[in-house]
C-alpha cells in the first residue's frame, strides 16, 4: 500500500504542502538515507513502487511521484515496526530538508501533526528550532477589524515566501497585492480618514506616498525619497502584472524574478509605512 496510514495522513499532507518532492530526488536526501541505514530499503521499495505504477502521463514527474509513495511506505513501516526510529528519522529528515531548502519554514502544522502521533517532547523541540513563524517580515500591528487584521497581513507575507518556494509565482503577486492593500488602507484609515472611501490600489498608494512626504516636509526632516517613489513604482508593477499575468485573470505565469523582487519590495515598504502607524 502506497498511501500513508490513517494516523499519518495529516503529517503526510503537511509534507506535501512543504513541496518535499524535489528534495526526495536530491543528493542531500540520498546521504540521509545512507546515514540512517535505509538506502537498501529505499532502493528496493522505490523499485517496487516504480514497477507497480499504473499511472501514465506525459507531464508527470515520475521520479517525484514514486519517491513520495516510497516515503509513505517507509514512514508506515517505521511507525509500525520501529516507533522510536520513526521520530528520529523525521527529525533528521526535516533538518536535512531545511538545510537543502536554505531557508526556514513554517513548522506549526508539522508539530501539530507529530503531537497527534505522541512524538517525544525532545524531538518536537528540535523541530521547533527550524520554525520561521517567529520572524515577522514587518512589525506586529493591530489593524482595525473593519479594514483587515494583523493575522491576515502576516499570513499574506508568509504565503509569499511559500509560493515562491513552490514556484507558484502567480500566487506571490496575489498575496503581494493583498499585503499592500491592507497596509495602505490601514495607514489611510488612521492617518488620512477623509480618503478612506478610495479603493483603487494605485490611487491609495499615491495617497499614502503624498501624505508621508507632506509629514516629512512639515517637520523639516530628511526622508528616503527613493523609498517613497518605490511605493508607487512597485504598486503599479504588482497591479499591472497581476491583471495581465495572474492565473486568476488570463492564466499566464509571472516570472520568478518579479515574484522575488515583489516580495522584497513589499516587505521594505511595509517596514517604512508601519513605522508611522501607531
Secondary structure as GFF3:
##gff-version 3
##sequence-region A 1 278
A	DSSP	three_ten_helix	6	8	.	.	.	ID=ss1
A	DSSP	alpha_helix	9	17	.	.	.	ID=ss2
A	DSSP	alpha_helix	21	24	.	.	.	ID=ss3
A	DSSP	alpha_helix	27	35	.	.	.	ID=ss4
A	DSSP	alpha_helix	39	52	.	.	.	ID=ss5
A	DSSP	alpha_helix	62	81	.	.	.	ID=ss6
A	DSSP	alpha_helix	83	101	.	.	.	ID=ss7
A	DSSP	alpha_helix	108	116	.	.	.	ID=ss8
A	DSSP	alpha_helix	121	128	.	.	.	ID=ss9
A	DSSP	alpha_helix	150	165	.	.	.	ID=ss10
A	DSSP	alpha_helix	169	191	.	.	.	ID=ss11
A	DSSP	three_ten_helix	193	195	.	.	.	ID=ss12
A	DSSP	alpha_helix	201	218	.	.	.	ID=ss13
A	DSSP	alpha_helix	225	245	.	.	.	ID=ss14
A	DSSP	alpha_helix	256	274	.	.	.	ID=ss15
###
